[in-house]
Amino acid sequence: MIGRTRTAPTDATRLRVAMCSCSNYSRGYFHIYRRIAERADLDLVLHLGDYIYEAGVNPNHLRPVEPEHELIELEDYRMRYATYRTDLDLQELHRQHPVVAVWDDHESANDASRDNAQNHTPSTEGSWEDRKAAASQAYAEWMPIREGALGVIYRALPYSDLMHLMMLDTRLIGRDLQPDDLTDPELLDDPDRQLLGMEQESWAMQQLESTDAQWVLVGQQVIMAEVRLGDNPINADQWDGYRAARSRFYEMATAVPNMIVLTGDIHSSWAFDLATDPRGEYDPETGEGSVGVEFVTPGVTSAGFPTNAANAALVSNPHLHWAELTQRGYVVLDIDSERVQASWWFIDDVESVDGGTQRFESAWAVYDETRHLVQEDEPAEPVEDAPALAP
């Protein structure tokens, strides 16, 4: 097969980036990868984690995977990546576009952390360190990522003076086990509990303080913005379970005029202002009290929520401007000197071979030095003189 790629420009006035996550081979067909591949004008594709899933075969799922058992050993992980790469739509994505990727939890085990995972039982599955090392090695072998120290995937990629892309690891390298009590503020605010780990956090600070790029984009795994229903956060796996770490990151974000956080993991679509005090000194009309914005991409095949409970989330979270919790799809970022627009594209049917019709759903933008989202009526137009797709 003939493929193509694009290197980062030294001088850019406009960039186009697609972002996606959560591609469970067993749960559907990769029509979304095909639709992304067909966009000739993309500079790159961000895959924000859960590129593979580690679970064994479920008889109720659509497509069988190999091996049939849960992934534990190095050969298991290698075989699962090989199974995914038999998919023609995924092949086409990699054939047409450079992919910048980070892992989330399912590349190793569900709800993974530095020291253990919810889906790991040492008494029957052996050492977590051994399993984590096997998962990390298979990832390095199969994914388009430069080899460095095994297990280190956080990195920065400059795209001229227009965009500085930072990719974080909020999952394996520094994360303490998530808290089991979301009603205990002393636990949630404990400054010693880590999500990034001190080494990665120091690296992130250096990146934010040293870049002169107009836009800083931060690709990472779990929702950074506060999400509550009532008085308490709803998901300890997100930055809500590590509030001191989030406060430190928000403080670091003040070093740059424009920070945009890009997130996967939760199989649904969200658009936030990153308000330091959403129910206090924050104005949802002007964005005062926000340090940046966050765009969350839906899943490629992984199921969202059973019903669209977005209205309840919107009522409880004034910094949340839009959410859709049921649809699968992807996001296109259009970046120029004035603004960054995120447009959400949904595909209704990923469970049939013949599915794949896409539709535009919503667009939100942040303008230069505003740190605040505004809704837009239409997606940005494609680049007219984009290079041709590989034949």
Beta strands, then each sheet from edge to edge (+ up, - down):
strand 1: 14-20
strand 2: 44-47
strand 3: 99-101
strand 4: 155-159
strand 5: 163-167
strand 6: 215-220
strand 7: 228-229
strand 8: 232-233
strand 9: 259-263
strand 10: 269-275
strand 11: 290-296
strand 12: 320-324
strand 13: 328-336
strand 14: 339-347
strand 15: 358-367
strand 16: 373-376
sheet 1: 3+ 2+ 1+ 13- 14+ 15- 16+
sheet 2: 4+ 5- 6- 9- 11- 10+ 12-
sheet 3: 7+ 8-
end
